[in-house]
Amino acid sequence: MEEVVKVELFIPGELKEEPIICDIIKNYDITLKIVEASFSTESGWAYLVLTGEKNVIDRVFTQLIDKGVSIEIKKD
């Protein structure tokens, strides 16, 4: 069963050259919508909506956390 999860990502500056969002789309069977994002030389921030199977979204979160990205799941 597909889930829809809204998240904020906080991306440290040392990852600014990494194709983080592109990798999620390429490597996982989910739909990703970028609602809003802002990046500078210091850090990045993105508000995303992920749609997919719960176990796949959990794997995305694990990959992001392992890279050093902070995740805040938004509740409606």
N, C-alpha and C positions, 0 to 999 in steps of 0.2 A: 504494500500500500504506500502510495506516495505521500510525502509530507512537504509542507511549505514552512521554511524556517527563515526568519529575518535575523540578520546578524550585522554587527559592526566589527570591522577588522581594524586593528591598530598595528601598523607596519613600521618597524624600526628603520631608521635611515640606512643602516648597513645592508638592508634588503632592497633598497630602491631600484637597483638594476636587475632584480630577479623578476621573471615573468610569472608572478604568483597567481594572478587571476587567470591568465592564459593557461597555465599548467592545470588548474582545477578543471577548466572546460575540456581540455584535451584528454586528461587522464581519468576522468570520472563520468559516469553516465548520469549527469544531472543537468538541469537547466539553471542557469545563473543570470540574474538580472542585476545590473548595477543601478541602484537608485540614485546614489550620490557618492562622490569621491573627491578627495583633495590630497594632493601630494606636494611635498616641498623637499628641499635638500636634507631636512632634519628627520622627517618621518612621513608616513602616509596614513590615510584613514579612508575607509570605504564602507558604505551601507549597502548590503547585498540581500537579495532574496534568492534562496536556494530551493529548488524543487526536485525531489527524488526520493529514493528509498532511504529509510532511516539509517540502515547500516552503511550505505554509501556516503551519506552526509556525515556520519560519525567518522568515517575514514578520512574525509576531507578535513574535518576539524583536527584529527590527530596529526595529519601531515602539516597543517598550518602551525599548530602548537610546537611541533618538533623543529620547525624552521625559526621559531621565535616570534611568531605573530600572536598577538593577544586577540581573543574573541569574546564578544559580549552578545549573548543571544537576547533578542528583543522580544518581549511578551506584548501581545496586543490587549 
